[in-house]
């Protein structure tokens, strides 16, 4: 059965710092799809984060590249298998040079936190009680 994939493409001003940051999250670089202008990080079987230098990123768009430290061009949300895994990933992000973004959201059946990477791209990490989904 075909599984559609999502490739999240982000511009970075410092590819080495981005590589170090995402590796700090526990995401292994895929060397086959990485070079001196791009780093590929499979997050799951169907999600890949691609980080590009501005020059490489410009090959994919004619639009101005957003300064993600000043404006939000995208909000990336990732699911987590537990509340503890939400906290674990955010703590790894902070230890790798990122920062906490916004307030913790705790609605009992849903728990989420967010972090910004070294370029200011925001990632939300959310756990939702499967029983609440099945409703």
N, C-alpha and C positions, 0 to 999 in steps of 0.2 A: 504494500500500500504506500502510495506517495505521501511524504510528509513535507509540507511547505516549510521553508526556512525563512528566517529573518536575519538580515545582515545589517547591523547598526553601524553606519559609517560616520566617524567623527574626525574633525580636524584637530590637530595638536600643534602647538608651537614648539614642543620639545619632545621628539619621538622617544629619546632615551628615557626621559622622566616618565612618559606614559607607559612604556614597556615595564619599567620598574614598578609603577603603581599597579597595573593590572596583574602582573606576576605576584605582587603582594596580596592580591585578593585570592590567590590560589589558582588563577586561570593560567594554563600553560599556553605558551605561544606556539602557533602552528607555523613552523619554519617554511613549509612548502608554499604558503601564501604570504610570506613576510619578506621584506627586503630593506634597503636603506631609506625607503620612503613610506613603508606600510608595515604595520604589525597586526597580525590576525590572532584573535583569542576566542576559541570556541568556548562558549558558556555552557552549552548543552548540545544535544544532538541536532537541535533545530535553530539555535541562536548563536550568532558569531558577531563579536565586536571587532570592527576594523578601524584602526587608528592610522590616520594619514598625515603626512606633512602638508602644509598649506598648498604647496606646489602640486602635489599629487591629488589632493582633494579638488583643486580647481579643474582637473581633467574631467570631473564628473558633473560639474555644475557651472553655469554662467552667472549664477547669483553671487552676491557678496557673501563672504564667509562671516558668520556671526561671531562676535566677541562673546564667548560663552561666560566670561567673567562679569559681563555687564547686562546681557540679555539672555533670555531662554529661547533656544531654537527647537528644543525637543526635551521631553521628559520621558526617561526610560524607566519602565517599571518591571521589576523582576519578582517572580513568586519565590517563596521560601517554604520549606517543608515544616517549619515550626517557628515559634516566637524566638527560641534560642538561636536558630539559624539566621533570623533577621538581625539580631544583635551581633552575632558572630561576624557577618559580612560587613556590617557598618563599622565594627571595631577594627577589622582588617583594613578597611578603606582609610580610616583615620591613621592607623599605624603606618600605612604606606604613603602618607602625605596628603590624603584627601581631607575633607572637612564635613562635619555634620551639617545637614541642610534642613532647616525647619524643625518643627516640634515632633516628638513621638506621637503617633496616632494610635490610641488603644480604645477600641470599641467592644472589647470582650471577644466577640466572634472574629474580629479582624484586628490585626496589629501591624503597624508599619513604621518604618523610619526611612530617612533619606540621607544620601551623602553626595557631595560634589567631588569629581575627580580632580586631578591636578590642573586641568584646563577649565574647570567650572561647569562641566556637563553634569546634570543632576540625574542620579539613579535612585529610584524608590525601591525599597525591598519590603514586600508585603506577605504576610501569612494570613490565610483565612481558614477558619474551622470548616473542614469538609462537611460536617453535619449541617452547618448553616447554609451551605450551597445546595445540598440535597433537599433541604427544607421540607 
